[in-house]
Amino acid sequence: MQKLLIRHGEQMNGGKYGSEGPPLTVASYAGAVLLGEDLREKGFDTISVATSPRLRARQTASRIGALEVVVNPLLDGTCSEDPADRFALAKKLFEGQVPDETLEAIERLREDPPKEKILVTHAEIIAGCKAISMQEQGIDPTGHNLLVDNLHYEFFDLQLNRL
């Protein structure tokens, strides 16, 4: 069964937001609404969506049209909200390196995948899925840019292998 993984929309910068992280920017609210319309036009049911517990993921899910937002901790990345940590992670993903703890998180997700078809998560989870898929195809992901933009979406099968 296919899963559609979506990276959350762009988050607001600055301020103190706590463990849930920052909210979406106004532009990302609009972008997520347009993404939801596009997905529905392509025949996707956006009624029930699984998300990371972080605020920006939940807001993305609601803006794409989810009437039921199912929070799944397995979709939360392993990176902290600290800007320095986030920059270091982005640099690694850009260079095709996925942290071991991210790959471990994906293995837990593979063992217990959400029933929902659409999953809103973070760049590192999508990058890790891409890296695993590349490795399964005999391609070394090192040196390939695995970083994905906000509101990027990509399909993976039940085992989260890229199609």
N, C-alpha and C positions, 0 to 999 in steps of 0.2 A: 504494500500500500504506500502511495506517495504521500509525502509531507511537504508542505510549503513553509520554508523558514524565511521569516522577514526580520531584517534588522530594524530596531526601533527608530523613530524619527530623531532629529537633532535635538539635543538637550540644551537648556539654558546654561550659560556659564556664570560663574561667580556666585556669591551667596553661600549660605549654610543651609543644606537641605536634609541632613540626617541620613539614616541608613537606607531610605527608599530612593535616594538620589534626586537629582533635579528634574523638574517637569519639562515638557516639550516646549519648543519655541512656537510662536504663533504661526510661522511659515510651515513648520512640521505638522501642526494641526491640519492646515489646509492640504498639505501634501498627502497625509494619511487618508483624508476624506477622498481625494482623487484616486489614490491607490485602491481603496475599497471599491469605488465605482468601477475601476478598471478590472478588478478581480471578479466582481459580479457580472460584468459584461462578458468575461471569459468563461463564465459558468461556475465560478467558485462560490460555495456557501460560506459566508462570513459570519453566520449567526453565532457559532461557538468557536472561540479561539483560546488556545492555551498561551500563557505568557510567563515571562520572568516575573518575580515579585516586585521588581523595580518600577517606580512610578512611570517613567517614560515608556516602558514596554506596555504597561496596562493602558496608558493613555493612547498609545498607538493602536492597540487592539480595539478600544472603544471607538476611535475615530474612523477605523476602516469599516465599522458597522457591526461589530460584535455585540450581540444582545447578552451573551453569556461570556464573561471573561473568567477563564479558569486559571488560577495562579498555580504554576508548577515550579517548585524550587530547582528542579533539574535543568530548567532553561536559563537560570541565572548564571552569568559568567563567574569567573573566579577572581576577576580584577576588582580592586577597591575603587572607591569614588575619588581617591586622591589623584589630582591632575598629573603629578609626576609618574605615578604608577600607570596611569592610562596612556601617557605618552610613550613610556617604555614598552608597554604591550603593543601599541600601534606600530612602533618601530620594528618589533619582532615579527609581527604579522606581515608587515610590508616586505620583510626579508625572507618570508616563507618559513618562519620558525613559529611553532605552536608550543606554548608551555606544557610540560607534562601534566600539570594539574588540570588544564583545559581538556587534554586528551582523556584523562581519567573521568572527568565530568561527562564527556560525550559517551564513554563506554557505559556509564551508569544510565544515561539517557537511552542508549541502544537496548539495554536490558529491560527497561521499563518505559517504552515510548508512550507519550500521551495519546489518548484516543482521538483527540481533535486533529483535523487535517491541516489547519493553519497554526503555526507556532511563531510567536513574536519573541525574539531573543536578542542577543548581543553579537557584535562583530566577531568576537573570539570563538563563539560556538559555531557560527557559520564557517569561519576560516578553518577551524579544526575539522569540521565535516568535509570541507574541500580537500584538506591535506590528507585525511584518511582515504578519501576517494582516489586521490592521485596515487597514493601509495599502493592501493589495491589494483591500480592499473599499471603498476610498475614504474611510476613517475616519481622522482624525488622532488618534494615540494620546496626544498631549500632553494632560495633564490627567486622563487615565484612570489609575486605580490598577492597575498591572501586577504588583504584588508578590503572590506566592502563598505560602500557608502551607506548613509542613512536611507532607510526605506528600500534598500536593496532586497530583492527576494530571489530565492533559488529553490528548486525542487530536489528532494532527496527521497529515496525509496524507504521502506520500513526499516531497513538496516542503516538508514541514513547515508547510503552511498549516493554520490551524485549521479544523476541520470544523464 
